[in-house]
Amino acid sequence: MHWRRWPVFVAVLLAVFVGVWGHLGDAAAARGTPARGAWVVSAERVAWAAGATTPAEALKAAGMAAPDGSEITVDGRRWGANQALPQGKVPPVIQLRAAVPITLRTGGKSVRLSTTAPTLAEALWAQGIVLSEADRLRPEASTWLTAPLHVTLTRARPLSVRVGRRTLRLYSTSATVGEALAAARLAPQGLETTAPEDTAPLPTGAQALVTFHRVWETVVLRQLPVAFATKTQPLPDVPLDTVKVVQKGTYGLQVQRVRVRYQDGVEVARTVEDAWLAQPPKPRIVGYGTKIVPQTLQTPDGPVTCWRIVRVYATSYSPCRLGVDYCSDRTFSGMTLRKGIVAVKRSWYAYMGGQKVYVPGYGFGVIADIGGGIPGRAWIDLGYSDDDYQSWHQWTTLCFVAPPPPPEQIPWILP
């Protein structure tokens, strides 16, 4: 008989019993004596055991045997085989439930059990096997026991899930991280990730840990200034060494579309997806004068016409006053160091080498050597021999003696 039909079968039997009990009771009452005997019920049949005083006598009279492990109940209560039956107007009902074998497989081992419990859950409970809500039992715990049964019990394993600053304690029978999280309604969504990955086997052990990373992205617009360039242009009507701003520079504006990724509330990535120039920069234009206006200086050496006059800081040197631990009278041009040799920094020499100059208090000279210079200052070094050396450390005027060189040799803006 299929286990699903067993409750229906028992209900029919009970209805029959009630009717029979009532009839016998009425008959016994009419005679003034109670009915002697008991009804015996098994899964296969129902029999009347007349005159039986114990379940053992009733079973024998009914031609039934109680296999090892079977259970006897009288009127729904457990009863010993040789225990006296209750006396009353209605004959007792003896029910014989044979033990059902169960093969339980759990933890890689198989165990054979024998039970008279009506359901699988009650059978396991009677054997001291306690189920937790997360354990997986196949077939289900509510299964009625009417025939030998093979049962698989998978115990849930402990698992810690770290979500941000919280740690959740779970129990799972899942094979993978993703299945365990899905069962706990923590399945990763969108960009969310786990460590180990959701396809990885579920970690084992008391310290099994899965880290759940909340990941999301936002898109922001970022504005950045764009620096302006500085351009120069000649001003033919403006005197040489005169500088003026022709156009003020203005910053431009660049707009960037940036995708920002956050993990557990912390920014972990920033990617520029697009950029465009919302406002172009406007260059700064500096004009420099290119008009040469000769000037005449009245000097102890007579009038000197200068095509250019520059304010400079002057120092002096001689063969044995070079700032090194040796003496040398060689210059960059190859001329011998003496009075009349003027040194300038290298950037000036590229344009001025060989030009005739005049320095008040020093006299005429020629630019024929290169020196280190003084950072941030227009500088010259006045040459002497060791015999006529004079010390210079002062601001003075440097006159470039006319006529001027060709335009391509003139540094319109002094470097």
Legacy VTK file of the C-alpha trace (Angstrom):
# vtk DataFile Version 3.0
C-alpha trace
ASCII
DATASET POLYDATA
POINTS 415 float
0.000 0.000 0.000
1.376 3.418 -0.976
2.221 5.580 2.038
-0.083 8.389 0.891
-3.083 5.998 1.149
-2.253 4.850 4.698
-4.105 7.684 6.512
-7.225 7.012 4.425
-7.012 3.285 5.223
-6.730 3.954 8.959
-9.683 6.373 8.867
-11.874 3.742 7.193
-10.839 1.130 9.765
-11.624 3.448 12.639
-15.058 4.165 11.212
-15.727 0.438 10.980
-14.439 -0.050 14.533
-16.675 2.646 15.890
-19.690 1.037 14.287
-18.742 -2.460 15.479
-17.884 -1.220 18.979
-21.237 0.430 19.249
-23.064 -2.686 18.090
-21.157 -4.998 20.436
-21.545 -2.615 23.284
-25.294 -2.468 22.770
-25.451 -6.249 22.578
-23.358 -6.695 25.696
-25.423 -4.138 27.521
-28.566 -6.010 26.584
-27.110 -9.203 28.079
-25.717 -7.305 31.055
-22.110 -8.510 30.374
-19.204 -6.755 28.592
-17.760 -8.177 25.357
-14.692 -10.358 25.914
-11.807 -10.102 23.451
-10.139 -7.410 21.331
-9.848 -6.192 17.788
-6.421 -6.689 16.184
-5.397 -4.327 13.381
-2.300 -4.546 11.171
-1.394 -2.997 7.852
-2.763 -6.093 6.058
-5.970 -7.016 7.874
-8.383 -6.654 10.829
-9.297 -9.636 13.059
-11.391 -10.319 16.189
-9.615 -12.138 19.017
-12.342 -13.555 21.234
-11.528 -14.020 24.908
-8.018 -12.486 24.674
-6.801 -10.818 27.854
-3.363 -9.627 26.626
-2.040 -8.393 23.261
0.074 -11.564 22.954
-3.087 -13.745 23.273
-4.953 -11.513 20.805
-2.188 -11.681 18.207
-1.923 -15.460 18.582
-5.682 -15.847 18.258
-5.634 -13.639 15.157
-2.819 -15.673 13.686
-0.403 -12.724 13.693
3.203 -12.521 14.884
5.014 -9.461 16.226
8.369 -9.237 14.446
11.397 -7.925 16.328
11.253 -4.194 16.700
7.523 -3.965 16.021
5.281 -1.765 18.165
1.987 -2.691 19.885
-0.570 -0.060 20.819
-3.897 -0.495 22.604
-6.485 2.173 21.913
-3.648 4.361 20.568
-1.317 3.883 23.566
1.865 1.814 23.700
1.237 -1.504 25.372
3.302 -4.430 26.446
2.691 -7.783 24.742
1.848 -9.505 28.062
0.211 -6.506 29.693
-3.452 -7.091 30.629
-5.924 -5.494 28.278
-8.273 -2.830 29.668
-11.785 -4.002 30.562
-14.826 -2.058 29.498
-18.059 -2.115 27.593
-16.181 -1.490 24.298
-13.512 -4.044 23.284
-10.008 -2.549 22.992
-8.301 -2.121 19.623
-4.832 -3.586 19.326
-2.716 -2.130 16.523
0.456 -3.838 15.332
3.032 -1.618 13.589
5.979 -3.506 12.106
9.411 -1.830 12.248
10.476 -0.148 9.001
14.180 -0.349 8.042
15.901 2.917 7.151
19.304 3.313 5.531
20.647 6.717 6.519
23.614 8.158 4.648
25.303 11.184 6.201
28.827 12.510 6.303
30.002 9.899 3.809
28.829 6.993 6.008
25.750 4.749 5.946
23.811 3.731 9.062
20.966 1.173 9.215
18.059 1.986 11.501
14.813 0.244 12.397
11.807 2.254 13.546
8.103 2.083 14.179
7.676 5.861 14.067
5.016 7.003 11.607
7.171 9.681 9.936
10.814 10.105 9.021
11.187 13.119 11.317
9.905 11.176 14.331
12.115 8.219 13.469
15.263 10.390 13.400
14.246 12.173 16.606
13.781 8.814 18.334
17.344 7.911 17.309
18.693 11.154 18.818
19.347 12.679 15.404
18.446 16.350 15.703
17.889 18.323 12.515
18.654 22.004 12.131
16.630 24.235 9.874
19.497 24.527 7.387
20.158 20.748 7.110
19.063 19.084 3.887
17.099 15.808 4.174
16.030 13.653 1.229
13.254 12.563 1.227
11.510 15.225 3.300
11.135 14.882 7.059
7.338 14.588 6.772
7.568 11.363 4.752
5.332 8.542 6.109
7.185 5.306 6.842
5.405 2.360 5.228
8.279 0.603 3.463
12.085 0.385 3.605
13.576 3.804 2.922
16.942 5.216 1.828
17.597 8.625 3.394
20.348 11.178 2.722
21.145 13.781 5.366
23.474 16.642 4.471
24.521 18.656 7.489
24.719 22.413 7.103
28.203 23.848 7.499
28.961 27.083 9.370
29.840 30.079 7.225
30.714 33.667 8.130
29.806 36.347 5.591
31.431 39.754 5.991
29.317 42.570 4.550
30.975 45.920 5.105
31.572 46.232 8.852
29.107 43.480 9.735
29.748 39.745 9.901
26.784 37.414 9.445
26.788 33.820 10.686
25.101 31.356 8.337
24.703 27.595 7.961
24.520 26.133 4.496
24.495 22.840 2.598
25.267 24.562 -0.719
28.155 23.453 -2.883
29.276 26.918 -4.033
29.591 30.381 -2.548
26.958 31.762 -4.923
24.381 29.113 -4.001
24.924 29.701 -0.275
24.529 33.469 -0.635
21.450 33.083 -2.838
19.828 30.861 -0.203
20.516 33.604 2.355
19.170 36.270 -0.048
22.613 37.798 -0.392
23.284 36.915 -4.025
25.607 39.474 -5.710
23.781 41.948 -7.910
25.210 44.079 -10.693
28.842 44.917 -9.952
28.890 43.303 -6.516
31.571 40.666 -5.960
32.590 38.072 -3.408
35.873 36.616 -2.238
36.124 33.772 -2.998
34.165 34.185 -6.244
30.558 33.049 -6.319
31.462 30.053 -8.506
34.088 28.796 -6.054
33.417 25.860 -3.713
32.039 26.817 -0.328
34.906 27.232 2.199
35.043 24.632 4.939
36.032 24.711 8.587
34.913 26.636 11.630
36.602 29.802 10.317
35.095 29.616 6.811
34.702 33.185 5.595
33.204 34.832 2.533
33.653 38.561 2.004
30.779 40.265 0.207
31.786 43.495 -1.533
29.104 46.074 -2.195
30.144 47.716 -5.476
28.439 50.578 -7.275
29.327 53.315 -9.741
28.359 56.928 -10.246
29.031 59.318 -13.109
30.145 62.860 -12.305
31.093 65.874 -14.402
34.406 67.431 -13.440
35.497 70.901 -14.544
39.198 71.576 -15.028
40.934 74.841 -15.892
42.971 74.853 -19.100
46.126 76.934 -18.850
46.671 79.648 -21.398
49.850 79.982 -23.426
52.060 83.043 -23.593
52.953 84.331 -27.016
55.246 87.155 -28.052
55.070 89.544 -30.939
57.324 92.328 -32.104
56.264 95.942 -31.739
58.081 97.968 -34.408
57.075 101.341 -32.957
58.120 100.512 -29.374
61.731 101.126 -28.222
64.046 98.128 -27.779
63.942 96.429 -24.339
60.449 97.711 -23.734
57.898 95.014 -22.981
54.144 95.498 -22.791
51.171 93.162 -22.483
49.137 93.330 -25.671
46.479 90.847 -24.539
45.741 89.357 -21.138
45.497 85.597 -20.993
42.369 83.843 -19.729
41.977 80.244 -18.625
39.872 77.844 -20.625
37.490 75.223 -19.228
37.542 71.482 -19.887
34.654 69.260 -18.810
35.240 65.551 -18.115
32.684 62.814 -17.684
34.142 60.568 -14.982
32.902 57.154 -13.875
33.666 56.574 -10.198
33.564 53.084 -8.714
33.069 52.484 -4.992
33.638 49.282 -3.062
32.206 49.049 0.431
31.881 52.826 0.523
35.497 53.513 -0.535
36.457 54.878 -3.946
38.586 52.282 -5.761
38.634 53.489 -9.362
38.097 56.641 -11.391
37.916 56.512 -15.187
37.589 59.440 -17.589
35.067 58.320 -20.219
34.895 61.517 -22.234
36.259 65.061 -22.215
35.471 68.193 -24.172
36.613 71.793 -24.257
33.712 73.876 -23.016
35.657 77.143 -23.283
38.999 77.511 -25.083
41.805 79.432 -23.342
42.806 82.858 -24.566
46.587 83.318 -24.948
48.557 86.018 -23.201
50.346 88.144 -25.805
53.454 90.032 -24.782
54.831 92.584 -27.169
58.489 93.524 -27.293
59.945 96.654 -28.782
62.188 96.381 -31.849
62.777 100.061 -32.466
66.449 100.889 -31.934
66.910 104.396 -30.484
70.635 105.278 -30.235
71.798 107.103 -27.084
75.012 108.987 -26.482
76.874 108.742 -23.181
79.334 111.417 -22.097
82.287 109.463 -20.682
85.883 110.180 -19.629
86.781 108.432 -22.881
84.666 110.859 -24.862
81.117 110.602 -26.244
80.011 106.987 -26.773
76.965 106.169 -28.920
75.049 103.095 -27.673
72.493 101.280 -29.781
71.399 99.409 -26.631
71.834 100.090 -22.896
71.166 97.367 -20.312
71.261 97.564 -16.515
73.539 94.724 -15.280
75.261 93.495 -12.131
79.037 93.489 -12.623
81.722 91.355 -10.987
85.392 91.033 -11.945
87.992 88.295 -12.442
91.618 87.702 -13.446
93.746 84.638 -14.350
94.321 83.743 -10.682
90.914 84.928 -9.471
88.674 82.466 -11.254
87.113 80.940 -8.111
89.083 77.689 -8.648
92.385 76.358 -7.228
94.440 77.066 -10.356
95.283 80.012 -12.630
94.419 80.342 -16.339
94.393 83.213 -18.790
92.448 81.342 -21.526
88.964 82.541 -22.457
86.114 80.860 -24.354
86.929 82.854 -27.486
90.619 81.935 -27.284
91.726 85.480 -26.442
94.071 86.090 -23.470
92.347 87.194 -20.276
93.155 90.833 -19.598
91.454 94.166 -19.089
88.922 94.657 -21.879
87.655 91.072 -21.875
84.020 90.873 -20.790
82.313 87.568 -19.874
78.569 86.958 -20.026
76.406 83.913 -19.389
76.169 81.318 -22.142
72.666 82.280 -23.322
73.854 85.829 -23.953
77.113 84.827 -25.581
75.279 82.998 -28.372
74.058 86.419 -29.608
76.647 88.848 -28.206
79.962 87.106 -28.673
82.463 89.511 -30.272
80.363 92.651 -29.752
82.016 95.870 -28.536
80.691 97.276 -25.255
81.369 100.109 -22.872
81.035 100.033 -19.054
81.287 103.325 -17.131
84.249 103.145 -14.735
85.763 100.238 -16.649
85.972 101.447 -20.198
85.709 99.717 -23.541
85.645 95.942 -23.837
84.666 93.069 -26.052
82.389 90.135 -25.139
84.841 87.233 -25.460
84.244 84.832 -22.536
81.532 82.815 -20.773
80.860 82.770 -17.027
78.443 81.038 -14.708
76.414 84.135 -14.012
74.193 84.998 -11.064
70.740 83.372 -11.170
67.929 85.878 -11.595
70.169 88.772 -12.626
71.497 90.288 -15.834
75.223 89.759 -15.163
78.643 90.501 -16.636
82.175 89.675 -15.455
84.834 92.265 -16.155
88.255 90.849 -17.021
91.630 92.030 -15.712
95.177 90.808 -15.586
96.497 89.886 -12.169
98.584 93.094 -12.102
95.771 95.600 -12.708
92.901 93.705 -11.050
90.058 95.726 -9.489
87.168 94.228 -7.552
83.621 94.794 -8.882
80.391 93.872 -7.081
77.800 96.449 -8.087
75.039 97.408 -10.471
76.171 99.343 -13.527
75.298 100.169 -17.139
76.293 98.013 -20.100
76.446 99.987 -23.342
76.459 98.127 -26.661
78.523 100.398 -28.876
76.945 101.415 -32.215
76.487 100.396 -34.925
74.068 97.529 -34.137
74.575 94.062 -35.657
72.227 92.643 -38.317
68.636 92.084 -37.008
69.011 88.278 -37.019
71.879 88.624 -34.505
69.938 90.807 -32.081
68.188 89.121 -29.071
65.095 91.301 -29.006
64.175 89.821 -25.615
67.217 89.184 -23.464
67.317 85.553 -22.269
LINES 1 416
415 0 1 2 3 4 5 6 7 8 9 10 11 12 13 14 15 16 17 18 19 20 21 22 23 24 25 26 27 28 29 30 31 32 33 34 35 36 37 38 39 40 41 42 43 44 45 46 47 48 49 50 51 52 53 54 55 56 57 58 59 60 61 62 63 64 65 66 67 68 69 70 71 72 73 74 75 76 77 78 79 80 81 82 83 84 85 86 87 88 89 90 91 92 93 94 95 96 97 98 99 100 101 102 103 104 105 106 107 108 109 110 111 112 113 114 115 116 117 118 119 120 121 122 123 124 125 126 127 128 129 130 131 132 133 134 135 136 137 138 139 140 141 142 143 144 145 146 147 148 149 150 151 152 153 154 155 156 157 158 159 160 161 162 163 164 165 166 167 168 169 170 171 172 173 174 175 176 177 178 179 180 181 182 183 184 185 186 187 188 189 190 191 192 193 194 195 196 197 198 199 200 201 202 203 204 205 206 207 208 209 210 211 212 213 214 215 216 217 218 219 220 221 222 223 224 225 226 227 228 229 230 231 232 233 234 235 236 237 238 239 240 241 242 243 244 245 246 247 248 249 250 251 252 253 254 255 256 257 258 259 260 261 262 263 264 265 266 267 268 269 270 271 272 273 274 275 276 277 278 279 280 281 282 283 284 285 286 287 288 289 290 291 292 293 294 295 296 297 298 299 300 301 302 303 304 305 306 307 308 309 310 311 312 313 314 315 316 317 318 319 320 321 322 323 324 325 326 327 328 329 330 331 332 333 334 335 336 337 338 339 340 341 342 343 344 345 346 347 348 349 350 351 352 353 354 355 356 357 358 359 360 361 362 363 364 365 366 367 368 369 370 371 372 373 374 375 376 377 378 379 380 381 382 383 384 385 386 387 388 389 390 391 392 393 394 395 396 397 398 399 400 401 402 403 404 405 406 407 408 409 410 411 412 413 414
